[in-house]
Amino acid sequence: MADKKRDDILIETLNPDMGYFFRTEKKLYETRTKFQDLEIHELPRHGRMLRLDGVFQTSDRDEFLYHEPLAHVGGITIDGPKKALVIGGGDGGAAEEFLKYKTIEKVVMVELDGGVVDACKEHIPGICGDAFKNPKLELRIEDGIKYVFETKEVFDQVLLDLTDPFGPSIELYTHEFYAQIAKILSDKGILSLHIESPITRPELFGKLYWTLKSVFPIVKPMTQYVPLYGTLWGFALASKTQDPASVEKKTILERLAKHNLAPLQFYNEDTHHSLLALPNYIREMIKVEQKPIRKGDTLPVPAGSKRNLSIHEGD
């Protein structure tokens, strides 16, 4: 029996011992941007999907499971932002969520790779909607670290929508970077970001939590299953003054109505608190204080992610 390669199977490893796959019906677009390999595929169950350097990033059918928690748990906690900053987020999904607020006056989106923005606008418009046409959005194609250290603006929300902290990206997950973000947050401001998976990268999940704790007095981890990421995913909110766990359901309902956010697919008065409810094993995972990640540090766990793996089957 001959061995036949399955070119329609896309595989990603989450660590050296675990991984998952999706079947692609069609590769819609492929290019090498200035910074990374970019692909857009049509998946049977997830619709159009963005893949960067072989890592699944977002899809138009499940992006709400990622973007809504990051934008709205914090947004409702502060009763709507006036100014929001998105670092990364080239697909436009995070900016699109902030632009839903009646209070919003300006969203600044700083994306290093303009090729991601162009590809997503053309091939996955379901994620960004009309965000890139909105006059309240200021799109800047530049280095997010440089912007955060140089800007004179102050924001009510900062959302880090970044690739995994492997290689150069780790500089956006350090004590120094978070400390600078704290300086550009308003007194009621909230930072939101993903902090990897407590299942597949528990060491990194805990390390990122304590890196945030080295800067912010209030840090609230959240967990959510995101199908495209193949595992339970971790998020965190960090603030100098705001505790999202203290917002009552009645208040959440009132604020959802006030900002006309009823059509959301995931976020509501119950999921606000379910995202913040930690099981015991995660409580234990973050109980012991760890040294924060600092500029120049290496990762506490190996990257694990690999690309261009293939499945072979017999004829």
VENZIDA-V458201 format. One record per residue. N is the residue number from 1. PHI is phi in degrees with one decimal (none if undefined). OMEGA is omega as a letter, one per 30 degrees, with the letter a starting at -180 (* if undefined). NEAR is the number of other ideal C-beta (glycine too) atoms within 10 Angstrom. Layout:
BEGIN
N&PHI&OMEGA&NEAR ; N&PHI&OMEGA&NEAR
END
This chain:
BEGIN
1&none&a&6 ; 2&-78.6&l&7 ; 3&-98.1&a&8 ; 4&-114.4&a&11 ; 5&-79.2&l&10 ; 6&-93.3&a&13 ; 7&-75.4&a&10 ; 8&-90.7&a&13 ; 9&-103.6&l&15 ; 10&-106.0&a&24 ; 11&-118.2&l&16 ; 12&-133.3&l&21 ; 13&-97.1&a&19 ; 14&-92.5&l&20 ; 15&-157.1&a&19 ; 16&-61.6&a&12 ; 17&-116.2&a&8 ; 18&-139.3&l&15 ; 19&-166.1&a&16 ; 20&-160.3&a&16 ; 21&-146.0&l&14 ; 22&-132.3&l&21 ; 23&-94.5&l&13 ; 24&-100.1&l&20 ; 25&-82.1&a&10 ; 26&-163.5&l&10 ; 27&-86.1&a&14 ; 28&-84.4&a&16 ; 29&-161.1&l&15 ; 30&-150.4&l&12 ; 31&-158.6&l&12 ; 32&-110.7&l&9 ; 33&-77.9&l&16 ; 34&-63.6&a&8 ; 35&-118.5&a&15 ; 36&-164.0&l&17 ; 37&-79.0&a&15 ; 38&-127.5&l&23 ; 39&-133.4&l&21 ; 40&-127.5&a&22 ; 41&-119.8&l&24 ; 42&-100.9&a&15 ; 43&-102.8&a&19 ; 44&-59.5&a&9 ; 45&-107.2&a&10 ; 46&-118.9&a&19 ; 47&71.0&a&16 ; 48&-80.8&a&21 ; 49&-129.2&l&24 ; 50&-97.9&l&25 ; 51&-129.9&l&24 ; 52&-120.8&a&22 ; 53&48.9&l&17 ; 54&80.4&a&17 ; 55&-111.9&l&19 ; 56&-66.8&a&24 ; 57&-108.1&a&23 ; 58&-163.5&l&28 ; 59&-139.7&a&28 ; 60&-75.0&l&21 ; 61&-99.5&l&17 ; 62&-129.8&a&19 ; 63&-60.6&a&28 ; 64&-64.7&l&17 ; 65&-72.1&l&20 ; 66&-104.5&a&23 ; 67&-72.9&a&25 ; 68&-65.4&l&24 ; 69&-59.3&a&26 ; 70&-66.0&a&28 ; 71&-88.8&a&29 ; 72&-96.2&l&27 ; 73&-61.9&l&25 ; 74&-73.4&a&25 ; 75&-62.0&l&29 ; 76&-73.3&l&25 ; 77&-57.7&a&24 ; 78&-98.0&l&21 ; 79&61.1&l&16 ; 80&92.6&l&20 ; 81&-81.3&l&26 ; 82&-93.6&l&15 ; 83&-130.2&a&21 ; 84&-129.4&l&31 ; 85&-122.9&l&31 ; 86&-114.3&l&30 ; 87&-102.0&a&24 ; 88&88.4&l&21 ; 89&65.5&a&30 ; 90&-60.4&l&31 ; 91&-75.2&l&27 ; 92&86.0&a&31 ; 93&-66.8&a&26 ; 94&-67.3&l&31 ; 95&-60.3&a&30 ; 96&-61.5&l&23 ; 97&-67.1&l&28 ; 98&-64.2&a&32 ; 99&-69.9&l&20 ; 100&-75.3&a&19 ; 101&-76.5&l&26 ; 102&-66.9&a&9 ; 103&-78.9&a&16 ; 104&-68.3&l&21 ; 105&-107.5&a&11 ; 106&-159.7&l&17 ; 107&-121.0&l&27 ; 108&-100.4&l&21 ; 109&-118.2&a&26 ; 110&-113.8&a&21 ; 111&-119.8&a&24 ; 112&-67.7&a&26 ; 113&-106.7&l&18 ; 114&-63.2&l&16 ; 115&-64.1&l&19 ; 116&-67.5&l&24 ; 117&-59.8&a&19 ; 118&-61.4&a&15 ; 119&-67.0&a&23 ; 120&-70.7&l&28 ; 121&-60.1&a&17 ; 122&-82.4&a&11 ; 123&-107.4&l&18 ; 124&-131.6&a&23 ; 125&-67.8&l&15 ; 126&-65.6&a&15 ; 127&-82.2&a&25 ; 128&-87.2&a&25 ; 129&57.9&l&16 ; 130&-100.3&a&11 ; 131&-57.0&a&26 ; 132&-73.2&l&16 ; 133&-95.9&a&9 ; 134&-75.6&a&17 ; 135&-66.0&l&6 ; 136&-79.7&l&16 ; 137&-93.3&l&22 ; 138&-108.4&a&14 ; 139&-92.0&l&17 ; 140&-125.0&l&14 ; 141&-94.6&a&15 ; 142&-166.0&a&12 ; 143&-74.1&a&16 ; 144&-64.8&l&23 ; 145&-63.9&l&18 ; 146&-59.6&a&11 ; 147&-61.8&a&17 ; 148&-61.5&a&20 ; 149&-79.9&a&14 ; 150&-108.1&a&10 ; 151&-66.4&l&16 ; 152&-103.4&a&5 ; 153&-80.4&l&11 ; 154&-122.1&a&14 ; 155&-121.4&l&23 ; 156&-83.2&l&26 ; 157&-138.6&l&31 ; 158&-123.9&a&25 ; 159&-120.4&l&29 ; 160&-96.9&a&24 ; 161&-110.7&a&26 ; 162&-118.0&l&16 ; 163&-70.4&a&21 ; 164&-59.4&a&20 ; 165&-78.8&l&22 ; 166&-116.0&a&17 ; 167&73.8&a&11 ; 168&-60.6&a&11 ; 169&-63.1&a&13 ; 170&-61.0&l&17 ; 171&-63.6&l&17 ; 172&-92.3&l&21 ; 173&-124.0&a&25 ; 174&-104.4&l&21 ; 175&-55.8&a&19 ; 176&-64.0&a&17 ; 177&-69.0&l&23 ; 178&-63.7&l&26 ; 179&-63.8&l&13 ; 180&-70.5&l&16 ; 181&-61.5&l&24 ; 182&-57.3&a&17 ; 183&-72.6&a&11 ; 184&-101.6&l&19 ; 185&-90.0&l&22 ; 186&-66.8&a&16 ; 187&-58.4&l&10 ; 188&-93.0&a&15 ; 189&-67.1&a&25 ; 190&-133.4&l&29 ; 191&-99.4&l&25 ; 192&-131.0&a&25 ; 193&-166.4&l&23 ; 194&-92.8&a&24 ; 195&-127.2&l&26 ; 196&70.3&a&25 ; 197&-102.8&l&21 ; 198&-71.8&l&24 ; 199&-91.9&a&19 ; 200&-95.0&l&22 ; 201&-137.6&a&26 ; 202&-61.1&l&18 ; 203&-62.2&a&16 ; 204&-72.9&l&26 ; 205&-55.5&l&25 ; 206&-66.3&a&24 ; 207&-64.8&l&24 ; 208&-69.5&l&27 ; 209&-58.5&a&24 ; 210&-74.5&l&17 ; 211&-67.2&l&26 ; 212&-64.6&a&26 ; 213&-64.9&l&19 ; 214&-71.1&a&17 ; 215&-117.9&a&21 ; 216&-106.7&l&22 ; 217&-70.7&l&10 ; 218&-116.7&l&17 ; 219&-133.0&a&22 ; 220&-120.4&l&24 ; 221&-70.8&l&23 ; 222&-134.2&l&23 ; 223&-131.1&a&21 ; 224&-161.3&l&19 ; 225&-80.3&l&12 ; 226&-116.4&a&21 ; 227&-52.9&a&16 ; 228&-66.3&l&22 ; 229&-95.1&l&23 ; 230&72.2&a&20 ; 231&-166.7&l&18 ; 232&-65.7&a&16 ; 233&-110.7&a&24 ; 234&-109.1&l&25 ; 235&-129.7&l&21 ; 236&-152.2&l&22 ; 237&-114.9&a&27 ; 238&-135.5&a&27 ; 239&-155.8&l&24 ; 240&-82.5&a&16 ; 241&-138.0&a&14 ; 242&-102.3&l&20 ; 243&-112.6&a&15 ; 244&-63.6&l&23 ; 245&-72.5&a&14 ; 246&-88.5&a&9 ; 247&-81.5&a&20 ; 248&-76.6&a&11 ; 249&-58.3&a&12 ; 250&-59.6&l&9 ; 251&-65.5&l&15 ; 252&-60.6&l&22 ; 253&-60.8&l&14 ; 254&-62.8&a&14 ; 255&-73.8&l&20 ; 256&-60.4&l&18 ; 257&-67.9&a&10 ; 258&-58.5&a&14 ; 259&-95.3&l&18 ; 260&56.2&a&10 ; 261&-101.0&a&21 ; 262&-57.3&a&9 ; 263&-73.1&a&6 ; 264&-59.1&a&15 ; 265&-88.5&a&11 ; 266&-120.7&a&15 ; 267&-74.0&l&24 ; 268&-155.0&a&19 ; 269&-66.0&l&17 ; 270&-89.4&a&10 ; 271&-68.6&l&18 ; 272&-51.4&a&23 ; 273&-85.6&l&16 ; 274&-67.2&l&11 ; 275&-61.3&a&23 ; 276&-88.6&a&19 ; 277&-80.4&a&10 ; 278&-95.8&l&16 ; 279&-68.0&a&11 ; 280&-61.0&a&7 ; 281&-66.6&l&10 ; 282&-77.3&l&20 ; 283&-58.2&l&10 ; 284&-67.2&a&11 ; 285&-60.8&a&18 ; 286&-107.3&a&21 ; 287&-70.1&a&8 ; 288&-86.5&a&8 ; 289&-63.4&l&11 ; 290&-122.4&l&16 ; 291&-68.5&a&12 ; 292&-69.1&l&21 ; 293&-72.1&l&26 ; 294&-119.6&a&12 ; 295&-54.3&a&10 ; 296&93.8&l&9 ; 297&-71.5&l&16 ; 298&-99.6&a&6 ; 299&-68.2&l&18 ; 300&-75.9&l&14 ; 301&-135.4&l&16 ; 302&-66.7&a&12 ; 303&-58.7&l&15 ; 304&84.8&a&19 ; 305&-67.1&l&18 ; 306&-131.7&a&14 ; 307&-123.8&l&15 ; 308&61.5&l&9 ; 309&-76.3&a&13 ; 310&-139.7&l&10 ; 311&-105.0&l&14 ; 312&-116.6&l&10 ; 313&-135.4&l&11 ; 314&-78.8&l&7 ; 315&-72.1&*&6
END
